Amino acid sequence: MTPSPSTPPTISEAEARVMQQLWQHAPQAADEIAAALGPQQGWQPATVKTLLNRLLQKGALTAERDGRRFLYTPAFPREAWAAGEGLSLIDRLFGGRLAPLVAQFASARRLKPEDVAALKALLKAQDHG
């Protein structure tokens, strides 16, 4: 099933590393991605190609022929994926509720004054929305 551009597919942690590389340096060929990620991840070129094929099947990437190779490009912006991942995390860990999430972070780290101001502004906007 290919997701719509507004709904990025669910991708694994390893696939997300490939996507991060491409969001920063697209388009790239498989060998370029393998050269960038292989040493730090301990991946062989075949692993990168497997991940690229999975991402293509999910509709997360597009591939354009460039001579004898393909150049890969993300099919959606990083921000769309991050938003979906954030909502998924909130759903899984906090039952979709934001207050426990904020409380958890606030208890683990002191909120900076600018963070408190931003949260207050968000709450005020919600009251008027």
C-alpha positions in Angstrom: 0.0 0.0 0.0 1.5 3.4 -1.0 0.7 6.1 1.5 -0.5 9.5 0.4 2.1 12.3 0.4 0.4 13.8 3.5 0.7 10.4 5.4 4.3 9.2 5.4 4.7 5.4 5.8 5.9 3.8 9.0 9.6 3.2 8.6 12.1 1.3 10.8 15.0 2.8 12.7 17.5 1.6 10.0 15.3 2.9 7.2 15.1 6.2 9.0 18.9 6.5 8.9 18.8 6.1 5.1 16.0 8.7 4.9 18.0 11.1 7.1 20.9 10.8 4.8 18.7 11.5 1.8 16.9 14.4 3.5 20.3 16.0 3.9 21.9 15.1 0.6 19.3 14.1 -2.1 19.5 12.8 -4.7 22.0 10.1 -4.1 22.9 6.8 -5.6 23.1 3.6 -3.5 26.9 3.6 -3.5 27.0 7.1 -2.2 24.5 6.3 0.6 26.5 3.1 1.5 29.8 5.1 1.6 28.2 7.7 3.9 26.3 5.2 6.2 28.2 1.9 5.9 31.2 2.7 8.1 29.3 4.3 10.9 26.5 1.7 10.9 28.6 -1.3 10.0 26.5 -1.9 6.9 27.5 -3.6 3.7 26.3 -2.2 0.4 23.8 -5.0 0.1 22.2 -3.9 3.4 21.8 -0.4 2.0 20.3 -1.7 -1.2 17.8 -3.8 0.8 16.8 -0.8 2.8 16.4 1.3 -0.3 14.2 -1.4 -1.9 12.0 -1.5 1.2 11.7 2.3 1.2 10.8 2.2 -2.5 8.1 -0.4 -1.8 6.6 1.7 1.0 6.5 4.8 -1.3 9.0 6.6 1.0 11.5 7.2 -1.9 11.4 7.9 -5.6 14.1 6.6 -7.9 15.2 8.1 -11.1 17.5 6.3 -13.6 20.9 8.1 -14.1 22.8 6.0 -16.6 23.4 2.6 -15.1 22.4 3.6 -11.6 19.4 5.1 -9.7 19.3 8.3 -7.8 17.1 8.2 -4.7 15.0 11.1 -3.3 12.6 11.2 -0.4 9.0 11.2 -1.4 8.0 13.5 1.5 9.6 16.1 3.7 11.3 15.2 6.9 8.9 17.4 8.8 5.9 15.3 7.7 7.6 12.2 9.0 8.7 13.8 12.2 5.2 15.0 12.9 3.8 11.5 12.4 6.5 9.9 14.5 5.8 12.4 17.3 2.1 11.7 17.3 2.7 7.9 17.2 5.0 8.3 20.2 2.5 10.3 22.2 -0.2 7.7 21.4 2.0 4.7 22.4 3.5 6.2 25.5 0.9 8.6 26.8 -2.4 7.4 25.4 -2.6 10.3 23.0 -2.5 12.9 25.9 -0.1 15.7 25.8 -0.2 16.8 29.5 1.6 13.6 30.8 4.2 14.0 28.1 5.0 17.6 29.1 4.9 16.6 32.8 7.4 13.7 32.1 9.8 16.0 30.3 9.4 18.8 32.9 10.2 16.4 35.7 13.3 15.1 33.9 14.6 18.5 32.7 14.0 21.9 34.0 12.0 23.8 31.4 13.7 27.0 30.1 11.8 30.2 30.4 11.4 30.4 26.6 9.9 26.8 26.6 7.4 27.8 29.3 6.5 30.9 27.3 6.0 28.9 24.1 3.8 26.4 25.9 1.7 29.2 27.3 1.3 30.7 23.9 0.2 27.3 22.5 -2.3 26.9 25.2 -3.6 30.4 24.7 -3.9 29.8 20.9 -5.9 26.5 21.7 -8.4 28.5 23.9 -9.0 30.9 21.0 -9.1 28.2 18.3 
